[in-house]
Amino acid sequence: MAWALLILPLTSAALNFPAMSLRDDRAALDFAERALSQAAPSALILVDDDRHTFALWYARYAVGCGPT
């Protein structure tokens, strides 16, 4: 009986995993690239949400977008 408690969640995860993939989701990176390309080299960018902040940090420091 204990095996049934493990089989159900594992089967559900295996069947739904492809639908949960965010591999092709570029919304945050597109936003950051657009914002950084429009900003002046020494600009201060103010955002009202953490997800925008983290997208800008990722684009600037990990990907290398924006002024150098």
MOPAC internal coordinates of N, CA, C and O (Angstrom, degrees):
PM7 1SCF
backbone

  N    0.0000 0     0.00 0     0.00 0    0    0    0
  C    1.4473 1     0.00 0     0.00 0    1    0    0
  C    1.5273 1   111.69 1     0.00 0    2    1    0
  O    1.2310 1   119.47 1   145.20 1    3    2    1
  N    1.3053 1   118.61 1   -34.80 1    3    2    1
  C    1.4613 1   121.75 1  -179.38 1    5    3    2
  C    1.5263 1   110.93 1   -65.38 1    6    5    3
  O    1.2310 1   120.00 1   148.22 1    7    6    5
  N    1.3178 1   117.61 1   -31.78 1    7    6    5
  C    1.4647 1   120.76 1   179.34 1    9    7    6
  C    1.5294 1   111.15 1   -64.35 1   10    9    7
  O    1.2310 1   120.22 1   148.70 1   11   10    9
  N    1.3290 1   117.18 1   -31.30 1   11   10    9
  C    1.4632 1   121.39 1   179.34 1   13   11   10
  C    1.5285 1   110.90 1   -65.70 1   14   13   11
  O    1.2310 1   120.29 1   146.95 1   15   14   13
  N    1.3141 1   117.06 1   -33.05 1   15   14   13
  C    1.4656 1   120.53 1   178.24 1   17   15   14
  C    1.5202 1   111.42 1   -69.30 1   18   17   15
  O    1.2310 1   120.31 1   155.56 1   19   18   17
  N    1.3131 1   117.02 1   -24.44 1   19   18   17
  C    1.4607 1   121.04 1   177.64 1   21   19   18
  C    1.5234 1   111.92 1   -88.93 1   22   21   19
  O    1.2310 1   120.13 1   145.47 1   23   22   21
  N    1.3011 1   117.35 1   -34.53 1   23   22   21
  C    1.4628 1   121.29 1  -176.88 1   25   23   22
  C    1.5277 1   111.97 1   -66.04 1   26   25   23
  O    1.2310 1   119.83 1   136.72 1   27   26   25
  N    1.3130 1   117.92 1   -43.28 1   27   26   25
  C    1.4593 1   121.24 1  -176.78 1   29   27   26
  C    1.5379 1   112.45 1   -60.72 1   30   29   27
  O    1.2310 1   118.44 1   127.49 1   31   30   29
  N    1.3222 1   120.58 1   -52.51 1   31   30   29
  C    1.4748 1   118.57 1   179.62 1   33   31   30
  C    1.5299 1   112.85 1   -66.29 1   34   33   31
  O    1.2310 1   119.80 1   144.47 1   35   34   33
  N    1.3111 1   118.00 1   -35.53 1   35   34   33
  C    1.4591 1   120.34 1   179.36 1   37   35   34
  C    1.5207 1   111.37 1   -67.04 1   38   37   35
  O    1.2310 1   120.25 1   139.20 1   39   38   37
  N    1.3124 1   117.13 1   -40.80 1   39   38   37
  C    1.4593 1   121.00 1   177.42 1   41   39   38
  C    1.5288 1   110.59 1   -65.41 1   42   41   39
  O    1.2310 1   120.64 1   136.16 1   43   42   41
  N    1.3104 1   116.38 1   -43.84 1   43   42   41
  C    1.4565 1   120.47 1   178.68 1   45   43   42
  C    1.5259 1   111.26 1   -61.62 1   46   45   43
  O    1.2310 1   120.19 1   137.17 1   47   46   45
  N    1.3144 1   117.24 1   -42.83 1   47   46   45
  C    1.4668 1   121.13 1   178.69 1   49   47   46
  C    1.5229 1   111.02 1   -64.86 1   50   49   47
  O    1.2310 1   120.07 1   137.71 1   51   50   49
  N    1.3113 1   117.47 1   -42.29 1   51   50   49
  C    1.4624 1   120.96 1  -179.38 1   53   51   50
  C    1.5338 1   111.71 1   -65.44 1   54   53   51
  O    1.2310 1   120.26 1   142.00 1   55   54   53
  N    1.3081 1   117.12 1   -38.00 1   55   54   53
  C    1.4616 1   120.49 1  -178.78 1   57   55   54
  C    1.5287 1   112.74 1   -75.09 1   58   57   55
  O    1.2310 1   120.03 1   148.88 1   59   58   57
  N    1.3211 1   117.55 1   -31.12 1   59   58   57
  C    1.4588 1   121.24 1  -174.89 1   61   59   58
  C    1.5262 1   114.20 1  -101.20 1   62   61   59
  O    1.2310 1   119.55 1   176.13 1   63   62   61
  N    1.3120 1   118.47 1    -3.87 1   63   62   61
  C    1.4630 1   121.15 1  -175.74 1   65   63   62
  C    1.5278 1   113.40 1   -60.12 1   66   65   63
  O    1.2310 1   119.01 1   135.40 1   67   66   65
  N    1.3297 1   119.49 1   -44.60 1   67   66   65
  C    1.4782 1   118.16 1   180.00 1   69   67   66
  C    1.5295 1   113.15 1   -60.82 1   70   69   67
  O    1.2310 1   119.81 1   146.13 1   71   70   69
  N    1.2995 1   117.98 1   -33.87 1   71   70   69
  C    1.4628 1   120.88 1   179.85 1   73   71   70
  C    1.5243 1   111.85 1   -71.55 1   74   73   71
  O    1.2310 1   119.80 1   159.14 1   75   74   73
  N    1.3188 1   117.99 1   -20.86 1   75   74   73
  C    1.4587 1   122.20 1  -178.18 1   77   75   74
  C    1.5226 1   112.68 1   -93.14 1   78   77   75
  O    1.2310 1   119.48 1   177.75 1   79   78   77
  N    1.3057 1   118.61 1    -2.25 1   79   78   77
  C    1.4558 1   122.15 1  -177.48 1   81   79   78
  C    1.5298 1   111.08 1   -69.08 1   82   81   79
  O    1.2310 1   120.76 1   -47.26 1   83   82   81
  N    1.3156 1   116.15 1   132.74 1   83   82   81
  C    1.4631 1   122.00 1   177.62 1   85   83   82
  C    1.5214 1   111.33 1  -107.57 1   86   85   83
  O    1.2310 1   120.62 1  -160.21 1   87   86   85
  N    1.3069 1   116.43 1    19.79 1   87   86   85
  C    1.4595 1   122.10 1  -176.28 1   89   87   86
  C    1.5254 1   112.28 1   -56.85 1   90   89   87
  O    1.2310 1   119.76 1   140.38 1   91   90   89
  N    1.3143 1   118.06 1   -39.62 1   91   90   89
  C    1.4636 1   121.74 1  -176.03 1   93   91   90
  C    1.5305 1   113.33 1   -98.15 1   94   93   91
  O    1.2310 1   119.74 1  -170.39 1   95   94   93
  N    1.3186 1   118.11 1     9.61 1   95   94   93
  C    1.4586 1   121.65 1  -179.87 1   97   95   94
  C    1.5292 1   109.39 1   -83.28 1   98   97   95
  O    1.2310 1   120.68 1   -71.70 1   99   98   97
  N    1.3246 1   116.31 1   108.30 1   99   98   97
  C    1.4648 1   121.42 1  -176.83 1  101   99   98
  C    1.5202 1   112.40 1  -112.21 1  102  101   99
  O    1.2310 1   119.35 1  -165.13 1  103  102  101
  N    1.3097 1   118.84 1    14.87 1  103  102  101
  C    1.4657 1   121.59 1  -175.26 1  105  103  102
  C    1.5272 1   111.57 1   -59.66 1  106  105  103
  O    1.2310 1   119.73 1   133.22 1  107  106  105
  N    1.3108 1   118.13 1   -46.78 1  107  106  105
  C    1.4606 1   120.86 1  -177.96 1  109  107  106
  C    1.5230 1   111.27 1   -67.01 1  110  109  107
  O    1.2310 1   120.13 1   137.25 1  111  110  109
  N    1.3102 1   117.36 1   -42.75 1  111  110  109
  C    1.4638 1   120.13 1  -179.72 1  113  111  110
  C    1.5228 1   111.06 1   -68.77 1  114  113  111
  O    1.2310 1   119.68 1   142.55 1  115  114  113
  N    1.3195 1   118.21 1   -37.45 1  115  114  113
  C    1.4667 1   121.01 1   176.37 1  117  115  114
  C    1.5249 1   110.72 1   -62.70 1  118  117  115
  O    1.2310 1   120.30 1   137.06 1  119  118  117
  N    1.3347 1   117.03 1   -42.94 1  119  118  117
  C    1.4645 1   120.86 1   176.91 1  121  119  118
  C    1.5214 1   110.59 1   -59.75 1  122  121  119
  O    1.2310 1   120.46 1   131.54 1  123  122  121
  N    1.3082 1   116.73 1   -48.46 1  123  122  121
  C    1.4610 1   120.77 1  -176.64 1  125  123  122
  C    1.5240 1   111.43 1   -65.20 1  126  125  123
  O    1.2310 1   120.15 1   137.61 1  127  126  125
  N    1.3153 1   117.32 1   -42.39 1  127  126  125
  C    1.4649 1   119.87 1   178.67 1  129  127  126
  C    1.5249 1   111.18 1   -62.57 1  130  129  127
  O    1.2310 1   120.69 1   139.40 1  131  130  129
  N    1.3231 1   116.29 1   -40.60 1  131  130  129
  C    1.4615 1   120.97 1   179.12 1  133  131  130
  C    1.5358 1   110.48 1   -65.42 1  134  133  131
  O    1.2310 1   120.48 1   134.96 1  135  134  133
  N    1.3327 1   116.69 1   -45.04 1  135  134  133
  C    1.4677 1   120.56 1  -178.88 1  137  135  134
  C    1.5228 1   111.21 1   -66.00 1  138  137  135
  O    1.2310 1   120.18 1   137.05 1  139  138  137
  N    1.3240 1   117.27 1   -42.95 1  139  138  137
  C    1.4601 1   120.12 1  -177.99 1  141  139  138
  C    1.5213 1   111.88 1   -71.54 1  142  141  139
  O    1.2310 1   119.68 1   149.33 1  143  142  141
  N    1.3136 1   118.22 1   -30.67 1  143  142  141
  C    1.4603 1   119.79 1   179.45 1  145  143  142
  C    1.5269 1   111.46 1   -73.13 1  146  145  143
  O    1.2310 1   119.94 1   154.69 1  147  146  145
  N    1.3269 1   117.71 1   -25.31 1  147  146  145
  C    1.4575 1   121.47 1  -179.22 1  149  147  146
  C    1.5246 1   112.55 1   -91.01 1  150  149  147
  O    1.2310 1   119.96 1   166.90 1  151  150  149
  N    1.3196 1   117.69 1   -13.10 1  151  150  149
  C    1.4603 1   121.40 1  -176.59 1  153  151  150
  C    1.5276 1   110.65 1   -84.53 1  154  153  151
  O    1.2310 1   121.45 1   -32.99 1  155  154  153
  N    1.3151 1   114.83 1   147.01 1  155  154  153
  C    1.4642 1   120.34 1   175.20 1  157  155  154
  C    1.5355 1   108.84 1   -69.72 1  158  157  155
  O    1.2310 1   119.92 1   -19.30 1  159  158  157
  N    1.3337 1   117.76 1   160.70 1  159  158  157
  C    1.4684 1   120.40 1  -176.63 1  161  159  158
  C    1.5289 1   115.23 1   -55.19 1  162  161  159
  O    1.2310 1   119.17 1   143.95 1  163  162  161
  N    1.3060 1   119.19 1   -36.05 1  163  162  161
  C    1.4749 1   120.96 1  -179.59 1  165  163  162
  C    1.5198 1   111.97 1  -110.71 1  166  165  163
  O    1.2310 1   120.18 1  -152.20 1  167  166  165
  N    1.3074 1   117.26 1    27.80 1  167  166  165
  C    1.4660 1   121.49 1  -175.56 1  169  167  166
  C    1.5169 1   111.70 1   -72.61 1  170  169  167
  O    1.2310 1   121.65 1   -29.22 1  171  170  169
  N    1.3126 1   114.46 1   150.78 1  171  170  169
  C    1.4557 1   122.22 1   172.53 1  173  171  170
  C    1.5237 1   106.65 1  -105.06 1  174  173  171
  O    1.2310 1   120.47 1   -61.02 1  175  174  173
  N    1.3283 1   116.70 1   118.98 1  175  174  173
  C    1.4637 1   121.23 1  -177.71 1  177  175  174
  C    1.5206 1   108.30 1  -101.68 1  178  177  175
  O    1.2310 1   120.72 1   -59.92 1  179  178  177
  N    1.3208 1   116.23 1   120.08 1  179  178  177
  C    1.4605 1   122.37 1   178.47 1  181  179  178
  C    1.5219 1   108.85 1  -101.61 1  182  181  179
  O    1.2310 1   120.65 1   -49.49 1  183  182  181
  N    1.3169 1   116.36 1   130.51 1  183  182  181
  C    1.4656 1   121.20 1   178.81 1  185  183  182
  C    1.5164 1   108.78 1  -125.95 1  186  185  183
  O    1.2310 1   120.72 1   -20.59 1  187  186  185
  N    1.3186 1   116.23 1   159.41 1  187  186  185
  C    1.4602 1   119.96 1  -177.49 1  189  187  186
  C    1.5233 1   113.54 1  -108.04 1  190  189  187
  O    1.2310 1   120.17 1  -169.91 1  191  190  189
  N    1.3134 1   117.27 1    10.09 1  191  190  189
  C    1.4585 1   119.84 1  -175.76 1  193  191  190
  C    1.5266 1   109.74 1  -148.85 1  194  193  191
  O    1.2310 1   120.35 1   -37.54 1  195  194  193
  N    1.3124 1   116.93 1   142.46 1  195  194  193
  C    1.4656 1   121.10 1  -179.30 1  197  195  194
  C    1.5178 1   112.72 1   -62.07 1  198  197  195
  O    1.2310 1   119.68 1   145.38 1  199  198  197
  N    1.3168 1   118.21 1   -34.62 1  199  198  197
  C    1.4638 1   118.89 1  -177.69 1  201  199  198
  C    1.5193 1   111.08 1   -64.61 1  202  201  199
  O    1.2310 1   119.84 1   148.40 1  203  202  201
  N    1.3393 1   117.92 1   -31.60 1  203  202  201
  C    1.4554 1   120.19 1   175.05 1  205  203  202
  C    1.5277 1   110.62 1   -71.06 1  206  205  203
  O    1.2310 1   120.71 1   139.25 1  207  206  205
  N    1.3203 1   116.25 1   -40.75 1  207  206  205
  C    1.4649 1   120.40 1   178.49 1  209  207  206
  C    1.5172 1   110.60 1   -59.95 1  210  209  207
  O    1.2310 1   120.28 1   131.46 1  211  210  209
  N    1.3173 1   117.08 1   -48.54 1  211  210  209
  C    1.4614 1   120.63 1  -177.29 1  213  211  210
  C    1.5261 1   111.32 1   -67.30 1  214  213  211
  O    1.2310 1   120.33 1   145.35 1  215  214  213
  N    1.3351 1   116.97 1   -34.65 1  215  214  213
  C    1.4693 1   119.93 1   176.63 1  217  215  214
  C    1.5185 1   110.18 1   -64.98 1  218  217  215
  O    1.2310 1   120.19 1   137.84 1  219  218  217
  N    1.3332 1   117.25 1   -42.16 1  219  218  217
  C    1.4641 1   120.70 1   178.40 1  221  219  218
  C    1.5246 1   111.38 1   -65.89 1  222  221  219
  O    1.2310 1   119.99 1   137.35 1  223  222  221
  N    1.3090 1   117.62 1   -42.65 1  223  222  221
  C    1.4708 1   120.99 1   177.69 1  225  223  222
  C    1.5217 1   110.61 1   -60.98 1  226  225  223
  O    1.2310 1   120.60 1   134.53 1  227  226  225
  N    1.3211 1   116.45 1   -45.47 1  227  226  225
  C    1.4650 1   119.97 1  -179.34 1  229  227  226
  C    1.5267 1   110.65 1   -61.85 1  230  229  227
  O    1.2310 1   120.71 1   132.39 1  231  230  229
  N    1.3257 1   116.24 1   -47.61 1  231  230  229
  C    1.4591 1   119.95 1  -178.90 1  233  231  230
  C    1.5250 1   111.37 1   -63.25 1  234  233  231
  O    1.2310 1   120.48 1   139.73 1  235  234  233
  N    1.3032 1   116.69 1   -40.27 1  235  234  233
  C    1.4706 1   120.63 1  -175.81 1  237  235  234
  C    1.5193 1   112.18 1   -74.48 1  238  237  235
  O    1.2310 1   120.17 1   130.96 1  239  238  237
  N    1.3171 1   117.29 1   -49.04 1  239  238  237
  C    1.4643 1   120.76 1  -170.86 1  241  239  238
  C    1.5226 1   114.59 1   -96.55 1  242  241  239
  O    1.2310 1   119.57 1   150.30 1  243  242  241
  N    1.3110 1   118.42 1   -29.70 1  243  242  241
  C    1.4705 1   120.12 1  -179.04 1  245  243  242
  C    1.5195 1   111.65 1   -93.55 1  246  245  243
  O    1.2310 1   120.58 1   136.45 1  247  246  245
  N    1.3308 1   116.49 1   -43.55 1  247  246  245
  C    1.4608 1   120.54 1  -177.35 1  249  247  246
  C    1.5244 1   110.93 1   -89.99 1  250  249  247
  O    1.2310 1   119.94 1   149.24 1  251  250  249
  N    1.3305 1   117.72 1   -30.76 1  251  250  249
  C    1.4627 1   121.46 1   179.07 1  253  251  250
  C    1.5041 1   114.49 1    90.39 1  254  253  251
  O    1.2310 1   119.70 1  -156.88 1  255  254  253
  N    1.3263 1   118.17 1    23.12 1  255  254  253
  C    1.4600 1   121.57 1   176.99 1  257  255  254
  C    1.5199 1   109.73 1   -76.37 1  258  257  255
  O    1.2310 1   120.96 1   -20.21 1  259  258  257
  N    1.2997 1   115.77 1   159.79 1  259  258  257
  C    1.4524 1   120.42 1   175.83 1  261  259  258
  C    1.5120 1   112.67 1    90.88 1  262  261  259
  O    1.2310 1   120.94 1     1.45 1  263  262  261
  N    1.3362 1   115.80 1  -178.55 1  263  262  261
  C    1.4675 1   120.10 1  -177.87 1  265  263  262
  C    1.5243 1   111.76 1   -67.04 1  266  265  263
  O    1.2310 1   121.21 1   -29.93 1  267  266  265
  N    1.3080 1   115.29 1   150.07 1  267  266  265
  C    1.4726 1   119.19 1   179.55 1  269  267  266
  C    1.4957 1   111.68 1  -104.94 1  270  269  267
  O    1.2310 1   120.10 1   180.00 1  271  270  269

